[in-house]
């Protein structure tokens, strides 16, 4: 007995909701780590949409694009967290508003 298929529109709707939540997190948060987490949420929302459309059209190209997006996201996290740690060690804060006020 097969499970009923989920419509592609529902995946795209979930992807849009996740992307909007990520965009709001980038715009409203002051903590650099939360901003990075919001960017990751936006990337994963795009991945969900790519996989949903690849499944709908029966094309493996969407899965390949998701693989590359995940690779870039992993590199972005590694570099971003290294920068956040370096900034915290020198400024003792990761609040984005406070970092804009510093001259050095």
N, C-alpha and C positions, 0 to 999 in steps of 0.2 A: 504494500500500500504506500503510494507516494504522497509526500507532503504537498499541499497546494502551493503553486508558484506565487511568488510575491511580485506584484506589478513593479515595473521599472520606475514608475512615477513616485512610488513610495520611497524608493532608495534615493531618488533625486531630491525629494522633499526633505528627507533626513539629512542629506548632504548639504542642502541650503541652510537648514536650521543650524547645523554644526558650524558651517562657514560663517554665518552671521554671529553666532556666539563667539567664535574666534576673533572676528573683526572687532566686536565690542570689547573683548578682552584686551586687544592691542590698543584700542583708542582710550579706554577708561582706566586701565591699571597703571600703577606707578612703579611697581616692583619689576625689575628686569627679568627675573626668572619667570614670573607669571606672563610677561609679554612673550617670552620664548615659548612657553607652553601654549599660548594662544595661537602663535604662528604655526606650531605643530598641529594644532587642532584644525586650522584652516587647510594645511597640506593634506591631512587625513580626510577631510571632507571632499577635497578635490579627488583624492584617490578613490573614495567610495563612488563618486559620480563616474569616474573613468571605468571602474570595474562593472558598474551597473550597465553602462552603455555597451561595453565590450560583450557582456553577457547577452544583452538584447540583440545585438547585431551579429553575434557569433564570430567575433573577430578577436584574435589574440593580441592585436596591437595595443589595446588598452591595458592589458596585463603587463606588457613590456614597459609601457610608459609609467605605470605604477611602480615597477621595480626601480626605474631610474629616479623617480621622485623620492622614493624611500631612501635611496642611496644619497641623494643630495641632502635630504633632511637629516640623515645621520651625521654627515659631515658638518652641516650647519649647527647641529647641537654640540658637537665636539668643539668647534671653534668658538661658538657663542658662550658656552659654559667656561671655556678657558679664559675668554675675555672678561666675563663676569667675575671670576675668581681673581684675576689680576687687578681689576678695578676695585674690588672689595679690599684687597690687601693694601692698596695705596690710599683709598679714600674712606674706608671703613663704612661704606654705604653702597647700596645698590638701588636706591631710590632714583628714578630717572630725572625727576624734577631737581633734586639736589645736585645731580651730576651736571646739569646744564648751567647751574649757577657758579660752579667752580671754574676758576681761570686756568689752573694748571692741572 
